[in-house]
Amino acid sequence: MKTILSFLILGLLTICNVISAKEIKINSLNELALYAADSGNVVIMQPGVYQMEDYLTSDVVKNTVPDKVARYAMLKFSGSNNTFDFTGVTIEVNTKLLSVFKARVSEFYVDGNNIHIKGLTVTDIGNHPTFKGGHSFTVAGYNVKLEKVTLNVSGSSPYGYGDLLGKGRGALAPLKKHSAMCVEGTNDTIVDCSIYSKAFGHCFFVQGGRNVYFENCYAEGEIRTTDEMLAETSGLAFDVGFASVYKNYDGEKKITSGYTKSLNECGFRMYGKGGVNGRATGAVTAVNCKAKNTRIGFAFAKITDDVLIKDCEAIGCENAYNITGVRIENSGGDVVNGPLLYVNKGHVSNIDLYLLPTKSNTTVHALACIAGKDHQITIKKWKNKTRKQVHPIKIGSTRPNATNGYSPMGTAPTSGVVLFNSTVMPVELNAISSSCEIRTNGVVTDNGINNKVEVLDK
């Protein structure tokens, strides 16, 4: 109810702002920068293709002031009570500009309040990496609405290996990430937005945002087989002898053949905290959203308030859903490049997923790994279509390190899980599972304690 009330207030504020605002037509990024810092306007930009380098001159760079956590912005929306209509507008960003500040950078930074941005396309040109990481869009204001915004993202290093060369301490190559859209504000709404990423980084992600609402949003990354990586005769992986920061099933830290990796990070991701004040992340909702070919489709966890995934889908991901304390309704995905589901210990999750029948051509070790206590989980067929390939649902198993497909899964005490499985996929309960209730139309292997199993007709 609190979240609904917040959005109603946002709607009333928007109506009032539009009534009182004056309409202004612009045709340059210099004018856009001027009105982005002003308040109380409806700004309509003339359709066309604009170049960020025409605006971001050395003088602009010299006079740009970073935020409290040392992030710089190419173009900042610091005014409030504004509507920006970018219908038919594309802004191209030469990726060489990603390093001009010699620091973390956001191409567009929205920290004003009651702002509506619609119709904008942002396209990165080239593959020059960021200097120290950055975002295409940072949304830090209150009551911000992004509508029909498309981001075509490139410019990171390394690229082409996913996370196999590492991301922090102990990384085998310097990491210069380029994520797409970071949401840090309160009551922010992201609707009908699309991200196509050819950079290592997240697509949509929340750090410190509260009451964040995604609807009809699409995130797409790129995939590559480990066999293709191992066939290289030059490049960053070749230079380190195809080593990896992750162990395989033989205990070796090396890129392992037979698997498929996303070259990006998550389609939709939550962090525990973030923003300039490092506050805890709150409620997040995703409705009718889709992730394709990302490392994880939806990586959500309850931090303070409720988290909901509804009518969503993840396809071609290394892992479709990686969740803790989340409610999933009428959503689904495949097991093409990795598991459908990882449920982690912590807050209770309530899950209703369908399994697409799509065939996998790569190595996948499980359909799902479920750990923790008292989760309520339903996994069913999509449109009553049976998947012919067999991958098990593992109770008492945990996701591998960084959800990397060729790294071994772990185990954790698991109890009180209620699973309804109508996919005919097998269910395996390990020795440290207990008091789980399983209703399934597949084969069951029960090595646990006091588990109840009911086998249903297929």
ABEGO torsion letter per residue (X at the ends): XAAAAAAAAAAAAAAAAAAABBBBBBABAAAAAAAAABBGBBBBBBBEBBBAAAABBAAAAAABBBBAAGBBBABBBABBGBBBBABGBBBBBBAAAAAAAGBBBBABBBABBGBBBBGBBBBBBEABBBAAEEBABBBABBGBBBBGBBBBBBGBOBBGAEAAAEABBGBABBBBBBBBBBBABBGBBBBGBBBBBABBEBBBBBBGBBGBBBBGBBBBBBBBBAAAAAABABEAAAAAGGBBABBBAAGBBBBBBGBBBBABBBABBBBABEEAAGBBBBBBBBBGBBBBGBABABBBBBAABBBBBBGBBBBGBABABBBBGBBBBGBBEBAAAEBABBBBBEBBBBBBBBBBABBBABBBABABBBBEBGBBBBBBBBGGBBBABBBBBBBGBBBBBGGBAABBBBBBBBBGBBBBBAAGBBBBBBAABBGBBBBBABBBBBABBGBBBBBBBX
